[in-house]
Amino acid sequence: MITQQQTPNDRATDFQAVQGNPTEQYSGGTLLVAAYAVLWVVIFAWIGLVWRKQRALDGRLTDLERVLDKAAAAADKGKG
């Protein structure tokens, strides 16, 4: 059995629809909406995570400022 190799010029250069009933078929619009929905969920989750970490950092900074103010007041009281 001899088979000929196809050259690029032998291949089809235009779109040809698939004949029959394809087993998987998704609407392009549905896929686009799903992709954007996933993207927005990821963005909101990331923003929520950053917001939560920022709140924790603000709390730690407030505690540090309170400790430093207390230490400064004690140092001033000791000098006077």
VEXSE-533789 format. One record per residue (C-alpha): residue number from 1; residue in one letter; x, y, z. Coordinates in steps of 0.001 Angstrom, whole numbers, plus 500000, padded with zeros to 6 digits. Each point is the difference from the previous one (the first is absolute). Example, Ala and Ser with C-alpha at 12.3 -4.5 7.8 and 13.67 -1.06 7.14 Angstrom:
<pts>
num:residuo:xx:yy:zz
1:A:512300:495500:507800 .
2:S:501370:503440:499340 .
</pts>
This chain:
<pts>
num:residuo:xx:yy:zz
1:M:500000:500000:500000 .
2:I:501623:503184:498832 .
3:T:498937:503297:501581 .
4:Q:500821:503369:498603 .
5:Q:501181:502738:502292 .
6:Q:497866:503092:499948 .
7:T:501604:503331:499354 .
8:P:498682:503232:501493 .
9:N:498462:500836:496625 .
10:D:497912:496791:500110 .
11:R:498266:500993:503231 .
12:A:496716:501862:500189 .
13:T:500368:503745:500487 .
14:D:496408:500831:500831 .
15:F:497658:499202:502887 .
16:Q:497989:496831:499640 .
17:A:497245:499275:502506 .
18:V:500026:496636:501723 .
19:Q:497306:497693:498707 .
20:G:497867:498037:502435 .
21:N:499079:500571:503637 .
22:P:503034:501129:501992 .
23:T:500147:498598:503530 .
24:E:501224:503244:501571 .
25:Q:498740:503370:498915 .
26:Y:500123:503169:502070 .
27:S:498860:503423:499047 .
28:G:502796:502531:499693 .
29:G:497916:502548:501895 .
30:T:499461:497581:502882 .
31:L:503723:499268:500203 .
32:L:500783:503723:499942 .
33:V:497555:500743:502827 .
34:A:501354:497068:502026 .
35:A:503579:501160:499499 .
36:Y:499173:503544:501125 .
37:A:498064:498661:502992 .
38:V:502988:497919:501093 .
39:L:502290:502988:499499 .
40:W:497791:502265:502152 .
41:V:499756:497380:502751 .
42:V:503800:499675:500068 .
43:I:500439:503796:500066 .
44:F:497485:500448:502846 .
45:A:501583:497152:501967 .
46:W:503432:501587:499588 .
47:I:498676:503430:501041 .
48:G:498319:498429:503036 .
49:L:503213:498257:500999 .
50:V:502032:503194:499643 .
51:W:497362:501956:501952 .
52:R:500055:497450:502821 .
53:K:503793:500054:500170 .
54:Q:499982:503803:500008 .
55:R:497568:500054:502932 .
56:A:502251:497613:501933 .
57:L:503029:502143:499210 .
58:D:498148:503160:501113 .
59:G:499153:498301:503302 .
60:R:503601:498992:500579 .
61:L:501193:503512:499159 .
62:T:497478:501531:502416 .
63:D:501207:497655:502768 .
64:L:503632:500893:499263 .
65:E:499236:503731:500106 .
66:R:498205:499533:503335 .
67:V:502973:498107:501476 .
68:L:502454:502618:498727 .
69:D:497891:502849:501414 .
70:K:499819:498207:503351 .
71:A:503785:499454:500001 .
72:A:500620:503647:499084 .
73:A:497681:501184:502797 .
74:A:501796:497754:502490 .
75:A:503382:501318:498849 .
76:D:498803:503608:500316 .
77:K:498585:499270:503470 .
78:G:503312:498485:501092 .
79:K:501942:503103:498893 .
80:G:497740:502459:501749 .
</pts>
